[in-house]
Amino acid sequence: MERSTERDLLEELRRHRAELRESMGALEDALAAPAAADRSRWAQRVQAALSEVSGDFRAHIDITEGPRGLYGDVLRTSPRLSGAVDGLTREHALIGDQTDQLLTRLAAPDLNSDVDAVRREGTALLGRLVRHRQRGSDLVFEAYEFDIGGET
């Protein structure tokens, strides 16, 4: 990959990483909000936040796995990192499935008995996303000696 194109891809990844972190924070806030007063409103807030996470994560997959994506470049320039790329790619499918299952649960008409389950599943999803982001950051640093951060 051409140097300026590589830098552009890494900057795009950094921007999307920050957007994903922001939507993860919104999901965490929505899950922590009191549900007792109005479970329907709580579920709508969680569903909206989770939809944002889902969209941001799908954009992340496009940037990393797409035809001109990060993982293809990493494999061309640093084939020794193929195990890490394979692991992150597998995680994409797992996180996508976990997100879809939680969105399906939130679409159910009656969440009265499921608030605790939604919170558990949502918190587990956030934990998996945090760990995925950490491993992705490690991969980028090993391949390019570039800190993608994500908090700016």
N, C-alpha and C positions, 0 to 999 in steps of 0.2 A: 504494500500500500504506500502510495506517495506520502511523504512526510506531512505536508499541509492537510491532506485528506485524513491521515491518521489522527492528527491533532484535532481536526474538525469533528471526527467521529467521537473522540474521547470527550470533547467539550459537549457534544450533544448528549452523550451518555451521562455526563455530570449533571446537565440540566434536567434530564428525565429522572435521574436518581433523586434529585432534590424534590421533584414533583411527587414521586412515589413516596418519599419520606413524609411529605406534607399530607398526602391522602391517608397514609398509615396513622398519622397523628389524629386526623379527623375521625378515623374509625375507632381508635382507642378512646377518644372523647365520647363518641356516640355509645360505645359499649358500656362505658362507665356512668353514663347519665342514668338518673332514676327512671325505672320502668313502671313502678307501682301506680303512679298517677294516671298514665295513659299509655298502655302497652302498645296500642296501635301506632300512636305518634312516635314512640320509642323505636318500634320496629321499622317505621318509615325512615327515620333518621339513620339507623344502622344500615338499612338497605341502600340509602343514597350514598353514604360514606363507603360502603363496600363496593358499590358500582364504580365509584371513583378509583378505588384501589385496583379493581379489576381492569379498568381501562388503562390506567397507568402501567400496570404489570404487562398487559398485552403490548403496549408500546415498547416496553423494555425488551420483550421477546423479539419484536421486530428489529430493534436496534442491534441486539446481540446475535440472533440466529438468521436474520434476513440475508439476502443474496450478497449484500455489501456490508454485512454485519461484522461485529467485533470478533465473534468466535472464529469465523473463517480466516480473518487476518491473524489471529493468535495462532491458529493451527498452521498457517503458512510460515509465520516468522519464528514460532517457538513450539515446534511439534512435541517437545517434552512436556508441555502443559495439556496434552490431549485428555488425560485422565480427569483433570480439573474441569475442562470444557464439557466432557461427557457427564460428569456429575452435576454441573450447573444446568445442563440441558434437561437431564432427568428431573431435576427439581422444578423446572418450569412446568412440566406436565403435572407433577404432584400438586404444586401450588395452584395451578389453574383448576384442577379437579376439586381441590379443597374449597376454593373460592366459589365455584359453580354450585357445589353442594350446599354451601351456606346461603347463597342467594336463593336457591330453591326452598330451603327451610324458611327463609324470611318471607317468601311469597305465599306461604301457607296462611289460610284465613284466620286461624286461631293460634296465637303464640302464648296463651296464658300459662301453659305448663312448660314452655320451652325457653323462657328467658335465660335461665341458668345454662341450658345447653348451648344456646346461641352465644352467650358470653364465653363459655369454655372453648367452643370451636373458633370463635373470633380471636380470642387471645392466643390460641394455638397457631392460628394462621399468622398472626402478627409475629409471633416468635420465629416461625419458619421463615418469614420474609426478612426479619432482622438477620438471621444466620445466613440466608442466601445473599443478602447485600454484603455481608462481611466477606464471604468467600469470593464474591464477584470483585470486590475491591482488592483482595489479595491477588486474584488472577491478573487484574489490570496492572497492578504494581510489579508483579513478577515478569510480565511480558514487556512492559513499557517503562518501568520505573516512573510511573505517573500516578499521583494520588487523586482519584476521582472524587473523594470526599462525598459531597452530597448535601451538605448543610448550608450551602450558599445559594 
